[in-house]
Amino acid sequence: MSVKTAIIIGAGPAGLTAADELLTKTDAKPLIFEMTNDIGGISKTVNYKGNRIDIGGHRFFSKSDKVTRKWLEVLPLEQGPDIDAAQADNIMLVRNRLSRILFKRRFFDYPLTLSAETLRKLGVLRTIKIGLSYIKAQIAPVCPEVTLEDFFINRFGRELYATFFRDYTEKVWGVACSDISKEWGAQRVKGLSVAKVILNAINRIVRKDSMEQKNVETSLIEQFFYPKYGPGYYWEQVAESITERGGVIMLEHQVTGLSLDKDNVWTVEVLEKATGKISSFQADAVFSSMPVRDLIKAMAEMAPPMVHEVADKLVYRDFLTVGVLVPINKCVNLPDNWIYIQENDVKVGRIQIFNNWSPYMVSNPEHLWLGLEYFCNEGDAFWERSDDQLAQLAADELVKIGFIVSSDAVDDSTVVRMSKAYPAYFGGYENFSVIRDFTDKINSLYLIGRNGMHRYNNMDHSMLTAAAAVEIWAAGVPNKDVIWSVNSEETYHEEK
Ligand SMILES: Cc1cc2nc3c(=O)[nH]c(=O)nc-3n(C[C@H](O)[C@H](O)[C@H](O)COP(=O)(O)OP(=O)(O)OC[C@H]3O[C@@H](n4cnc5c(N)ncnc54)[C@H](O)[C@@H]3O)c2cc1C
């Protein structure tokens, strides 16, 4: 019997996991096409002069033991018994999480805690308003709950929503919360409520911190794993192991066309970025983590017009990070992993302090290595600003919010753009079932991952969808529900 070939689109967590699983559990040969020059997708790490940028800050946290085991198999814990000097770089750190919200130039705990300190900073009037509007939301919730605004108000009350949720969410999405469906909230903050915040505060007093966090809402997780050199380093190790075992990863190769013949053989057209040449490759199965919108476009007449219509309307939100290097003695003390900037006089949405994710993310420990995150749409005026303009804006905004005294304090900076960071739960999303019904019926095509399934999947979800897809392909099971069931249960969500 000839060896089967599986083409995998994308070398992010989903694509790499699919290849890893194929090599471990089947005889098939995985061939990965990755359109960029990087390994890791959104979970890559960019190395700028020895200072590393993690796109968005990736906590390695999972409620799946299988995923956690895999992570620690690739990068053992920093103080594990098997660590020797040669392995010193290949380690997973255990980090404490600290993130705060900057609001009206004051820091608030994130997630919000109902402490005397919080109430003092909010002031008496606002606190009373928050309390009353929360009670009102409990007695007379918005019904029916349709939009994200309704979702937030019903769980937190109108005043708390307006104070801490509305502006930031609208900064991230560039769309009013009243124009976003409540499913977004269900995916992102499902299960979190004022009552849960109170319960967690009590729990924290009675329980010892541990990595055993299955029963803790993801928004409240206080410890996580983190590779010494950022998430991309982890995925580079996985990629290395794939190629060592005979898998092939072709970087700067973009999938542009797919078709399936009557003998169920796929022909995949690939654009080689360096030469502009298009080549065709054949495969028995396709595992796709490329954005659904692009996949359907690449399937051309294979997909009916109705499917194209829905796919064309899928929306994404893009994102850029300005890495800013500042001498520690010229910046305020920032112990956080990241800070939500809930200030409406600056454009920056969130600031990462990479030193606090891992001290090895910065080349000179005398420097603070910050990542200022801006949400935008690929091709809009903000996205198109030059790197110099963005660097200047970042420095000016750091001055404005009082983190540095003058923009002269900045020693160096760089810009990383990441398109399609977030698949949106508006636009064509409400008719997504049309796409799913179509792709689910094609036996040897598997949609996996985050943009690959147009779902708010974290790395662990992306890994689990890939593993499930390989398993059912190998077993010849036609039903794909098991893939779609990942990250759909009540207890399985990402942070706000
Ligand atoms: C701001 C932010 C913070 C996050 N924080 C966390 C966190 O703390 N913890 C966590 O677990 N997850 C986090 N995530 C989610 C995590 O980044 C994703 O779950 C993960 O990267 C998804 O993996 P993937 O392989 O499905 O997709 P991707 O990472 O998007 O990889 C897909 C790959 O496919 C490639 N590709 C696309 N089109 C084509 C094509 N036509 N041909 C060839 N290649 C193609 C892309 O270049 C990319 O490399 C965060 C995400 C964001 C945006």
PDBQT file of the ligand as one rigid body, heavy atoms in Angstrom, charges set to zero:
ROOT
HETATM    1  C1  LIG A 501      -3.725  38.978  21.277  1.00  0.00    +0.000 C 
HETATM    2  C2  LIG A 501      -3.763  37.495  21.390  1.00  0.00    +0.000 A 
HETATM    3  C3  LIG A 501      -3.470  36.880  22.598  1.00  0.00    +0.000 A 
HETATM    4  C4  LIG A 501      -3.530  35.488  22.716  1.00  0.00    +0.000 A 
HETATM    5  N1  LIG A 501      -3.218  34.917  23.916  1.00  0.00    +0.000 NA
HETATM    6  C5  LIG A 501      -3.234  33.570  24.039  1.00  0.00    +0.000 A 
HETATM    7  C6  LIG A 501      -2.865  32.954  25.258  1.00  0.00    +0.000 A 
HETATM    8  O1  LIG A 501      -2.548  33.623  26.255  1.00  0.00    +0.000 OA
HETATM    9  N2  LIG A 501      -2.874  31.595  25.323  1.00  0.00    +0.000 N 
HETATM   10  C7  LIG A 501      -3.223  30.824  24.244  1.00  0.00    +0.000 A 
HETATM   11  O2  LIG A 501      -3.186  29.598  24.357  1.00  0.00    +0.000 OA
HETATM   12  N3  LIG A 501      -3.581  31.385  23.070  1.00  0.00    +0.000 NA
HETATM   13  C8  LIG A 501      -3.607  32.734  22.945  1.00  0.00    +0.000 A 
HETATM   14  N4  LIG A 501      -3.953  33.312  21.758  1.00  0.00    +0.000 N 
HETATM   15  C9  LIG A 501      -4.433  32.458  20.682  1.00  0.00    +0.000 C 
HETATM   16  C10 LIG A 501      -3.311  31.826  19.844  1.00  0.00    +0.000 C 
HETATM   17  O3  LIG A 501      -2.535  32.845  19.281  1.00  0.00    +0.000 OA
HETATM   18  C11 LIG A 501      -3.971  31.001  18.767  1.00  0.00    +0.000 C 
HETATM   19  O4  LIG A 501      -4.881  30.112  19.355  1.00  0.00    +0.000 OA
HETATM   20  C12 LIG A 501      -3.028  30.133  17.958  1.00  0.00    +0.000 C 
HETATM   21  O5  LIG A 501      -1.915  30.792  17.440  1.00  0.00    +0.000 OA
HETATM   22  C13 LIG A 501      -3.865  29.566  16.815  1.00  0.00    +0.000 C 
HETATM   23  O6  LIG A 501      -3.118  28.598  16.149  1.00  0.00    +0.000 OA
HETATM   24  P1  LIG A 501      -3.538  28.157  14.694  1.00  0.00    +0.000 P 
HETATM   25  O7  LIG A 501      -2.490  27.257  14.234  1.00  0.00    +0.000 OA
HETATM   26  O8  LIG A 501      -4.926  27.704  14.726  1.00  0.00    +0.000 OA
HETATM   27  O9  LIG A 501      -3.562  29.501  13.836  1.00  0.00    +0.000 OA
HETATM   28  P2  LIG A 501      -2.458  30.557  13.517  1.00  0.00    +0.000 P 
HETATM   29  O10 LIG A 501      -1.591  30.794  14.683  1.00  0.00    +0.000 OA
HETATM   30  O11 LIG A 501      -3.195  31.705  12.944  1.00  0.00    +0.000 OA
HETATM   31  O12 LIG A 501      -1.595  29.852  12.365  1.00  0.00    +0.000 OA
HETATM   32  C14 LIG A 501      -2.098  29.721  11.073  1.00  0.00    +0.000 C 
HETATM   33  C15 LIG A 501      -0.940  29.738  10.108  1.00  0.00    +0.000 C 
HETATM   34  O13 LIG A 501      -1.442  29.564   8.800  1.00  0.00    +0.000 OA
HETATM   35  C16 LIG A 501      -0.696  30.371   7.905  1.00  0.00    +0.000 C 
HETATM   36  N5  LIG A 501      -1.488  30.597   6.686  1.00  0.00    +0.000 N 
HETATM   37  C17 LIG A 501      -2.605  31.358   6.544  1.00  0.00    +0.000 A 
HETATM   38  N6  LIG A 501      -3.053  31.310   5.284  1.00  0.00    +0.000 NA
HETATM   39  C18 LIG A 501      -2.214  30.487   4.609  1.00  0.00    +0.000 A 
HETATM   40  C19 LIG A 501      -2.152  30.044   3.269  1.00  0.00    +0.000 A 
HETATM   41  N7  LIG A 501      -3.043  30.440   2.358  1.00  0.00    +0.000 N 
HETATM   42  N8  LIG A 501      -1.140  29.216   2.905  1.00  0.00    +0.000 NA
HETATM   43  C20 LIG A 501      -0.214  28.814   3.817  1.00  0.00    +0.000 A 
HETATM   44  N9  LIG A 501      -0.221  29.220   5.088  1.00  0.00    +0.000 NA
HETATM   45  C21 LIG A 501      -1.218  30.033   5.492  1.00  0.00    +0.000 A 
HETATM   46  C22 LIG A 501      -0.471  31.639   8.716  1.00  0.00    +0.000 C 
HETATM   47  O14 LIG A 501       0.600  32.392   8.196  1.00  0.00    +0.000 OA
HETATM   48  C23 LIG A 501      -0.197  31.066  10.095  1.00  0.00    +0.000 C 
HETATM   49  O15 LIG A 501       1.174  30.839  10.289  1.00  0.00    +0.000 OA
HETATM   50  C24 LIG A 501      -3.896  34.699  21.608  1.00  0.00    +0.000 A 
HETATM   51  C25 LIG A 501      -4.194  35.315  20.391  1.00  0.00    +0.000 A 
HETATM   52  C26 LIG A 501      -4.132  36.702  20.281  1.00  0.00    +0.000 A 
HETATM   53  C27 LIG A 501      -4.455  37.345  18.968  1.00  0.00    +0.000 C 
ENDROOT
TORSDOF 0
